[in-house]
C-alpha cells in the first residue's frame, strides 16, 4: 500500500510489527491510545485550522457601517428615482388632462355661442311673431272699423 505521507508508512510498519508479536492488555490499550493520538495529530496537520475572522486588521469598518451607508444611499437613489418617475407621470397626466379639458371647454364655448345665436334668432322670431300678433290686432280693429263705416255708408245710401 503506497501512501503520499511518509508518516502513514511508518504507522503501517509499526502496526504490522505489533500484529506479529503477542500483545498484553495494557500494551493494547497504550497502542489504541497512541494510534488515536497519532490519527488526531495527522488530522490536525492535514487541516488548516484558523480561528474564524470577525474582521480583518485592514478593515476599519467591523460593523458594516460603510455597507449600510452604501445601501442607504442606493435606497435613497431608488426612492428619488421612483419619485421623479411618479412626478413625471403625474405631470404628463395633468398636462394631458388640461389639454383634454381645454378642448372640451372650447367645444362647450362653441356650443354656447351656437346656442346664443339660436336663442338670438328665437328672440328675433318671437319679436316678429309679436309684431304679427300686433298687426293682427290692428287688422282686426281695422276690419271692425271698415264694417262700421260700411254699415254707416249703407245706411246713408238707403235713406
Residue pairs with C-beta under 8 A, 6 or more apart in sequence:
1 12
3 9
3 12
5 42
7 38
7 42
8 42
11 35
11 38
15 35
18 31
23 31
54 62
55 62
61 67
